[in-house]
Structures are given as structure tokens and as C-alpha cells.
Amino acid sequence: MRDLDETQELKRLEAVVPLDMAGNRIDQVMAKLFPDFSRSRITDWIKQGRATVDGELWKPKARVAGGELLELSAIVESHTEAVPQEIPLDVVFEDQHLIVINKPAGLVVHPAAGNHDGTLLNGLLFQYPELKNLPRGGIVHRLDKDTTGLMVVARSEKAHKSLVEQLQERSMGREYQAIVSGVMTAGGCIDEPIGRHPTVRTKMAVHHAGKPAVTHYRVAERFTAHTLLDVKLETGRTHQIRVHLSYIHYPLVGDRVYAGRTRIPAGVSEELKQVIRDFPRQALHARRLELLHPDSGELCSWEVPLPADMEQLLLALRDEEGRQ
């Protein structure tokens, strides 16, 4: 059994095998009794001698009779080198398993080239130090730097496993609001693969060699030259909504990467022209989040209103309608 390094901690767990699990393999039983950890991880620990049955070492495929005492020395690793920083966070919900954040525009989610600190992860580690023991600090999905709205963060191994599975199974509900250039007549579904742009490596693009990506959208409100959309993600590719809406020629207002030059519709007032020119980011907000709670199994949902800048843009678009 190898020694721990400075990034690891030992967590000792015990459980008695229920009689109704008699005949099951020890790795299967332990995965059910210690649900914070994956079965593959537990199997590795059994092989390393970190698990005992009535004080003895067993092989993963050995079968239990029921009533045995299981002892597991689980290794909890520090997965991040990010430094905790005091950054104000808008926490919508928290318990021992989950943290739900309303992310503001301008906040990068995870440290990367050009953004080594001052990120959401740095702020989370300051407020919730235990997140250092989870992969990527408990962050299971991202929002772009200039996209606002709801994000869920795992606070326990059990939650991390559950949330990753829900994302992979496409059962986590994520709904957005977007303001796009152009007037849509109806909603629809964009089912086009997304991959790295073939020539501009910082961008994504609809690409035949990309990963499957599905975006559903519905018209919420129409204006003279713009549309407010309700958007629902079925998959979660990088920049998915921005890429898909640009692909069908309805780019997000303010999206300097995928919309190209700022679109100013002909015939609109000087007031609206200025509002559109000044809008500082892509007009995209993660409004609603729905998931199964990792511990209780209860269906949970949260919703946050549009941020002030998008509300002001909508007000300007509605005022323009009144002038027509």
C-alpha cells in the first residue's frame, strides 16, 4: 500500500453488509454502501489493500454472505492548485452537497491562459475550502466569461458523481434567454455537430467532425429587427448557443466573436443604435436550472431574472416598437 503525498488525505469509512446483499461481489457492495465514490475507484482501493472485510483483505470479485464489517481507507485528493481569493459570489442555494451560483458577466469560471486568478473557482475555494478535494473544485459545467446566470457546483464526491452523470445522460435542464439580431418567425431545433474551428483555434464551429450538439429555441418576443428567445440545451458543447444561432444567421447581440461587426438595423432611432453599439457582451443569460438532488433524489429547480444590462436592452427594443 503506497504512502500518501501532500495533496492527499485519508478518510476512514465503515459499514455492515446488509443481509439482502448476500451473494453480491464485494466491489459492487462497497460501491452501493459508499456512494460518494465510483465503483472503479473502489475496485482500485480494494486491489491496493485499502479495504478489508472483517479485518481481512479480499479480492474485488469475492462474494459476501451478509453481516460482514467493511472498512475502507478512502483517499481524498486535492485536485486544484488554484489559490483561494475573496471574490463576492451571488449564492442562490447551498447545502452539504450543492452550491448554485448566479454568475455575473465578466467572471471567468476556471483559471486558464490569460486568467490565472480572479476566477469563480478562486472565489469558491475561499468560501468553501473543502472544494479543493473535488475534481476541478466541484465545477461540472461552465458558462462563458460574459454569459450570466445559473451554475451548479458539486460540494461532495456523491454530488460530483451524480451531476456528471446527469450531464452525460442529458437529464439536467438548462434554459437560457438570448437576444438575437434578426426577426424569427418561429422556434425550432438546431441539431448540428460542434468542434474546434479549423483555422481559428480559439473559436468553435459547426463541423462534420465535431461532437453532437442539440439546441432547442422558442420565440418569446419579436421586435423590429431583433428577437428574444427562450433556449434549451440538450447537450453542452463549448459556445454551443452562440455557435448554433450564428450558424442559422441569427447571432447574439453583442457577440464580438461569432456575430462579426455590430449589426445596426436600417431605420432605427439614434437612441437604439447607441444602446446596441454600447452593449458590452453577448446577450445570453442562463435563466433556469433543473436537476435531481444527488442525495434526496428530489427534482430541484432555480430561476433568476435577467441582469440589468439585458433588461435595459429589452426596454430600448420595446421603446423602439412604440415609435413605429
Secondary structure, DSSP 8 states (H G I E B T S, - for coil): -----TTEEEEEEEEE--GGGTTSBHHHHHHHHSTTS-HHHHHHHHHTT-EEETTB---TT-B--S--EEEEEEEEE-------------EEEE-SSEEEEEE-TT--SS-BTTBSSSSHHHHHHHH-GGGGGSGGGGB-S---TT-EEEEEEE-SHHHHHHHHHHHHTT-SEEEEEEEEES--SS-EEEE--EEE-SS-TTSEEE-TTSB--EEEEEEEEE-SSEEEEEEEESS--TTHHHHHHHHTT--BTT-TTTS-S----TT--HHHHHHHHH--S--EEEEEEEEE-TTT--EEEEE----HHHHHHHHHHHHHHHH-
